[in-house]
């Protein structure tokens, strides 16, 4: 195979998220397949392929980690050749030469999975992945709730995505259609994209070569946009979207842009009907600056962790007061400016949920509540909407509220049973440790 250091290094970096690590169940998965004009890697959950015209030979396995480490030390434009001689791979790049033992035969590597799609469409890849990545942190991490370990994609137009873990529910609508608007009607309503797949797609998208989609029909006078004046073309490219083709079935999804295709398994089960869990009658409305509130929350974080993670929020007039009670430092309070509608009120949240929500946001956040024990709703322009369960605490002279019971643990179905639906996110109540608050 004749190529350049830069080209092979790029291919290996794109494939990296699908290469199994040192603890791979199947050692062969630590390698990549190169040949027949493509390169391919898989960890059995996700597969990545890259068009590689230089690889005209029969498929062969290349050791991914060792080869990539070497190529990162060699100048990129350098011509490179890799050839197999018996059980040895010989690499030459300028004054550098190396030999690697053949890790295994290409026939031992799992074949490229095939997808029989029931639907497909094109999406703005930047917006699609930005939304999925923003929602992934709200998905469950508990392996006993596999359905909630996914980002739920509600098919249609517009497209909606959601993530939930039993204490939080976040969702966002984006202006695109999947499947395409002119597609035949299908029975499938939702896709469950595992958070690991979201992470893989984000990593691949970050390093891969991306090409804006320039619509020839929108060129002035129907002219070929590739022949336009340089300034006009640069302006059009600046606003052009980078589109990806998504194909899907009920068990798998492929994401293709340019020469790169990512195929991943989808989660199975019934995602909760989260629209029924979104509160609508919320009379208390509190608007505040996200960065100012985050500074206040972070200043109280260590103290809150001494008191079961509880942050108390109280508002009246034009101020939002955030307080925490620690076992050593006692009660500490920080106030931030706020615009109040619906009168004074209060509520308590777990700091481990409130701080991550505020992080990275610029501008105003709107908090809507009804009672101290009802789910609250957060809004921020450009971010997913959030419903957050409060913590049950003692307010002033009130008697301590009884802590709610925890839901029954999720039990996976037997092998010959139908998968049981997941309990709705709102069914999970805050931990009973809040009873120790002061």
C-alpha positions in Angstrom: 0.0 0.0 0.0 1.4 3.4 -1.0 0.1 6.5 0.7 1.4 9.3 2.9 2.0 9.5 6.7 -0.6 12.2 7.0 -3.3 10.3 5.1 -2.9 7.0 7.0 -2.6 8.9 10.3 -5.9 10.6 9.6 -7.6 7.4 8.7 -6.5 5.7 12.0 -7.6 8.8 14.0 -11.1 8.6 12.5 -11.3 4.9 13.3 -10.0 5.2 16.8 -13.4 5.5 18.6 -14.4 2.1 17.4 -11.1 0.3 18.2 -11.3 -1.8 21.4 -8.7 -0.9 24.1 -6.3 -3.0 26.0 -9.0 -4.9 27.8 -10.8 -6.0 24.6 -12.8 -9.2 25.0 -11.6 -10.2 21.5 -7.9 -9.2 21.0 -8.4 -9.0 17.2 -10.6 -5.9 17.8 -7.6 -3.9 18.8 -6.7 -3.8 15.1 -8.2 -2.3 11.9 -8.8 -3.8 8.5 -7.3 -2.0 5.5 -7.9 -3.0 1.9 -10.2 -3.0 -1.1 -10.3 0.8 -1.0 -11.5 1.2 2.6 -10.5 1.0 6.2 -12.7 -0.5 8.9 -12.8 -0.8 12.7 -15.5 -2.2 15.1 -16.0 -2.8 18.8 -19.1 -4.9 18.0 -21.4 -2.1 19.1 -20.2 0.5 16.7 -18.4 0.2 13.3 -16.6 3.0 11.4 -15.6 2.8 7.8 -13.4 5.3 5.8 -13.1 5.3 2.1 -9.4 4.8 1.4 -8.7 4.6 -2.4 -4.9 4.0 -1.8 -5.6 0.7 -0.1 -6.0 -1.4 -3.3 -4.6 -4.6 -1.9 -6.4 -7.5 -0.3 -7.6 -6.8 3.2 -5.0 -6.9 6.0 -4.9 -6.2 9.7 -2.9 -3.3 11.0 -2.1 -2.8 14.7 -3.9 0.4 15.5 -2.3 1.7 18.7 1.3 0.9 17.8 1.0 2.2 14.2 -0.7 5.4 15.2 1.8 6.2 17.9 4.6 5.8 15.3 2.9 7.9 12.7 2.4 10.8 15.1 6.2 11.1 15.3 6.8 11.3 11.5 6.2 14.4 9.3 2.8 14.2 7.7 3.7 14.9 3.9 6.2 12.0 4.0 5.4 9.2 1.4 4.7 5.9 3.2 4.5 2.3 2.2 3.2 -0.7 4.1 3.7 -4.2 2.7 3.2 -7.7 4.2 6.0 -10.2 3.9 5.0 -13.5 5.4 4.0 -12.8 9.0 5.7 -9.4 9.1 4.3 -5.9 8.2 7.1 -3.7 6.9 6.6 0.1 7.0 8.9 2.6 5.2 8.5 6.4 5.5 11.5 8.4 4.4 14.4 7.5 6.7 12.0 5.7 9.1 11.4 2.0 8.8 9.6 -0.4 11.1 8.4 -3.9 11.3 5.3 -5.2 13.1 4.2 -8.8 13.5 1.0 -9.6 11.6 -1.6 -9.5 14.4 -4.0 -11.9 12.8 -5.6 -12.8 9.5 -8.2 -10.4 8.1 -10.6 -13.3 7.9 -10.7 -13.5 11.7 -12.0 -9.9 11.9 -15.8 -9.5 12.3 -17.4 -8.6 8.9 -18.8 -5.2 8.3 -22.4 -5.1 9.6 -25.1 -4.7 7.0 -28.1 -2.4 7.5 -31.5 -2.9 6.0 -33.0 0.5 6.5 -36.7 1.2 6.9 -36.2 5.0 6.7 -33.6 7.6 5.9 -33.1 11.3 5.6 -30.6 14.1 5.6 -29.9 16.2 8.7 -27.8 19.2 9.6 -25.0 17.2 11.2 -23.6 20.0 13.4 -27.0 20.7 14.9 -28.0 17.0 15.2 -24.8 16.1 17.0 -24.8 19.2 19.2 -28.3 18.4 20.4 -27.6 14.7 21.0 -24.4 15.6 22.9 -26.2 18.2 25.0 -28.9 15.6 26.0 -26.6 12.6 26.7 -25.6 13.8 30.2 -29.2 13.6 31.2 -29.5 10.0 30.4 -29.3 7.3 33.1 -26.0 5.7 34.0 -27.6 2.9 35.9 -27.1 -0.3 33.9 -30.3 -1.7 35.3 -32.3 0.8 33.3 -30.9 0.3 29.7 -33.7 2.1 28.0 -32.9 5.3 29.8 -29.2 5.0 28.9 -30.1 6.4 25.5 -31.1 9.6 23.8 -34.6 9.1 22.5 -35.1 10.5 19.0 -38.7 11.1 18.1 -39.0 10.7 14.4 -40.9 13.2 12.3 -40.8 16.9 11.5 -39.6 18.7 13.5 -37.3 16.2 15.1 -37.3 16.0 18.9 -34.7 14.4 21.2 -34.9 13.7 24.9 -32.8 12.2 27.8 -34.0 11.2 31.2 -32.7 9.4 34.3 -35.6 9.4 36.8 -34.7 12.7 38.4 -34.2 14.8 35.3 -36.0 15.0 32.0 -34.5 17.2 29.2 -35.7 17.6 25.6 -35.1 19.8 22.6 -36.9 20.2 19.2 -34.7 20.9 16.1 -35.9 22.1 12.7 -35.2 19.0 10.6 -37.1 15.9 9.4 -36.2 12.3 9.8 -37.2 10.4 7.8 -37.3 12.7 4.8 -40.7 14.4 4.3 -41.4 12.6 1.0 -40.6 9.1 2.6 -43.2 6.3 2.8 -45.0 6.0 6.1 -43.3 3.7 8.6 -44.4 2.2 11.9 -41.3 3.2 13.8 -41.8 6.3 16.0 -38.7 6.5 18.1 -34.9 5.6 17.9 -33.0 5.0 21.1 -29.4 6.1 20.5 -27.1 4.8 23.3 -25.0 7.5 25.0 -21.9 5.6 24.0 -22.9 5.9 20.4 -23.5 9.6 20.8 -20.0 10.0 22.3 -18.5 8.0 19.4 -20.3 10.1 16.8 -19.1 13.3 18.5 -15.5 12.1 18.5 -15.6 11.0 14.9 -17.2 14.3 13.8 -14.5 16.3 15.6 -11.6 14.8 13.7 -13.0 13.9 10.3 -12.9 16.0 7.2 -16.1 17.9 6.8 -17.5 19.4 3.6 -20.3 22.1 3.6 -23.2 21.3 1.3 -23.6 24.0 -1.4 -26.9 23.9 -3.1 -26.4 24.4 -6.8 -30.0 25.5 -7.3 -29.5 28.5 -5.0 -26.6 30.0 -7.0 -27.4 33.3 -8.7 -29.0 32.8 -12.0 -28.6 29.0 -11.7 -24.9 29.2 -12.1 -22.6 26.5 -10.8 -21.6 27.6 -7.3 -18.1 26.1 -7.8 -17.5 28.7 -10.6 -18.8 31.7 -8.7 -16.7 34.7 -7.7 -14.4 33.8 -4.8 -15.9 36.3 -2.4 -19.4 35.1 -3.2 -18.5 31.5 -2.8 -16.8 32.1 0.6 -19.9 33.9 1.8 -22.1 31.0 0.7 -19.8 28.5 2.3 -19.8 30.4 5.6 -23.6 29.8 5.9 -23.7 26.4 4.2 -24.8 23.5 6.4 -22.8 20.3 6.7 -25.3 17.6 5.9 -25.2 13.9 6.9 -27.3 11.0 5.6 -28.9 8.9 8.3 -30.4 5.5 7.6 -32.0 3.4 10.3 -33.9 0.3 11.1 -35.5 -0.7 14.4 -32.1 -2.1 15.6 -29.4 -0.1 14.0 -28.5 3.3 12.6 -25.9 4.6 10.1 -24.5 8.2 9.9 -22.6 9.0 6.7 -20.8 12.2 5.7 -18.3 12.4 2.9 -16.0 9.4 3.1 -16.9 8.3 6.6 -19.8 6.1 7.8 -20.6 5.2 11.4 -22.9 2.3 12.1 -24.2 1.7 15.6 -26.7 -0.5 17.4 -29.8 1.1 18.8 -31.2 0.6 22.3 -34.3 -1.6 22.7 -37.4 -1.1 24.8 -40.1 1.5 25.3 -39.0 5.0 26.3 -41.5 6.7 28.7 -44.1 9.0 27.2 -42.3 12.0 28.6 -44.7 14.6 27.3 -47.2 13.5 29.9 -44.6 14.3 32.6 -43.9 17.9 31.6 -45.6 20.3 34.0 -47.7 23.0 32.5 -49.3 25.0 35.3 -46.3 26.7 36.9 -47.3 30.1 38.4 -43.9 31.0 39.9 -41.4 32.4 37.3 -37.9 33.4 38.2 -35.4 34.8 35.6 -31.7 35.2 36.5 -28.3 35.3 34.9 -26.9 31.9 34.4 -23.2 32.8 35.0 -24.0 34.8 38.2 -26.1 31.9 39.5 -23.4 29.4 38.7 -20.8 31.3 40.6 -23.2 31.3 43.6 -23.9 27.6 43.3 -20.2 26.7 43.0 -19.4 28.9 46.1 -21.9 26.8 48.1 -21.1 23.4 46.5 -18.8 22.1 49.2 -21.1 23.2 52.0 -24.1 21.7 50.3 -22.3 18.4 50.0 -22.0 18.4 53.8 -25.7 18.6 54.0 -26.8 15.8 51.6 -26.3 18.0 48.5 -29.2 20.3 49.2 -29.4 23.8 47.8 -32.4 25.9 48.9 -33.7 28.5 46.5 -35.9 31.3 47.8 -37.1 34.3 45.9 -39.0 37.6 46.5 -38.9 41.1 45.2 -36.0 41.2 42.8 -33.6 38.7 44.3 -33.0 34.9 44.2 -31.4 33.6 47.4 -29.4 30.4 47.2 -28.4 28.8 50.5 -26.8 25.6 51.9 -26.4 24.2 55.4 -23.2 22.4 56.3 -22.5 20.3 59.3 -19.4 22.3 60.1 -19.9 25.8 58.6 -23.6 26.1 59.2 -25.9 28.0 56.9 -24.4 30.2 54.2 -26.5 32.3 51.8 -25.7 34.0 48.4 -28.1 36.3 46.6 -28.3 36.9 42.8 -30.4 39.5 40.9 -33.7 38.1 39.5 -36.9 39.1 37.9 -39.9 37.6 39.8 -43.4 36.8 38.6 -46.1 35.1 40.6 -44.9 36.1 44.0 -42.4 34.8 46.4 -41.6 31.1 46.6 -39.0 28.5 47.4 -37.8 25.1 46.3 -34.7 22.9 46.9 -32.5 21.0 44.4 -29.6 18.6 44.5 -26.4 20.6 43.8 -25.1 17.7 41.6 -28.0 18.4 39.1 -28.2 22.2 39.3 -24.5 23.0 38.9 -24.1 21.0 35.6 -27.3 22.5 34.2 -26.0 26.1 34.7 -22.4 25.3 33.5 -21.6 26.8 30.1 -24.7 28.8 29.7 -24.6 32.6 28.9 -27.6 34.9 29.4 -30.9 34.5 31.2 -32.3 31.3 32.6 -36.0 31.0 33.5 -37.1 28.8 36.4 -40.8 27.9 36.7 -42.3 26.2 39.8 -45.6 25.5 41.4 -45.0 23.9 44.9 -41.9 22.8 46.8 -42.7 19.2 46.1 -43.6 19.4 42.4 -41.2 19.1 39.4 -39.7 22.4 38.2 -39.0 23.5 34.7 -35.9 25.4 33.4 -35.6 27.3 30.1 -32.5 28.7 28.3 -32.4 29.8 24.7 -30.4 27.4 22.6 -30.3 24.7 25.3 -32.6 21.7 26.0 -35.6 22.4 28.3 -35.3 20.7 31.6 -37.7 19.3 34.2 -36.0 18.7 37.5 -37.3 16.9 40.6 -37.0 18.9 43.8 -35.5 17.6 47.1 -37.8 17.3 50.1 -36.5 19.5 52.9 -37.7 21.2 56.1 -38.7 24.9 55.5 -38.7 27.1 58.5 -41.1 25.8 61.2 -42.7 23.2 59.0 -42.8 19.7 60.2 -40.4 17.3 58.4 -42.1 15.8 55.4 -42.1 12.0 55.1 -39.6 11.0 52.5 -41.1 9.3 49.4 -40.6 5.7 48.8 -38.1 4.6 46.2 -39.5 2.9 43.1 -39.0 -0.9 42.8 -35.7 -1.8 41.1 -35.9 -2.5 37.5 -35.8 -6.3 36.8 -34.7 -7.4 33.3 -37.2 -9.7 31.6 -36.5 -13.4 31.3 -35.1 -14.6 28.0 -38.5 -15.8 26.8 -40.5 -12.7 27.9 -41.2 -9.5 26.2 -39.1 -6.5 27.4 -40.8 -4.7 30.2 -41.4 -0.9 29.7 -39.2 1.4 31.7 -40.8 3.3 34.6 -41.5 6.9 33.7 -38.7 9.3 34.7 -40.8 11.3 37.1 -41.6 8.1 39.1 -38.1 8.2 40.7 -38.2 10.4 43.8 -35.3 12.3 45.4 -33.2 10.3 47.8 -34.3 9.9 51.3 -31.1 11.3 52.6 -32.7 14.8 52.5 -34.3 14.0 55.8 -31.0 14.8 57.5 -31.1 18.4 56.4 -31.1 21.2 59.0 
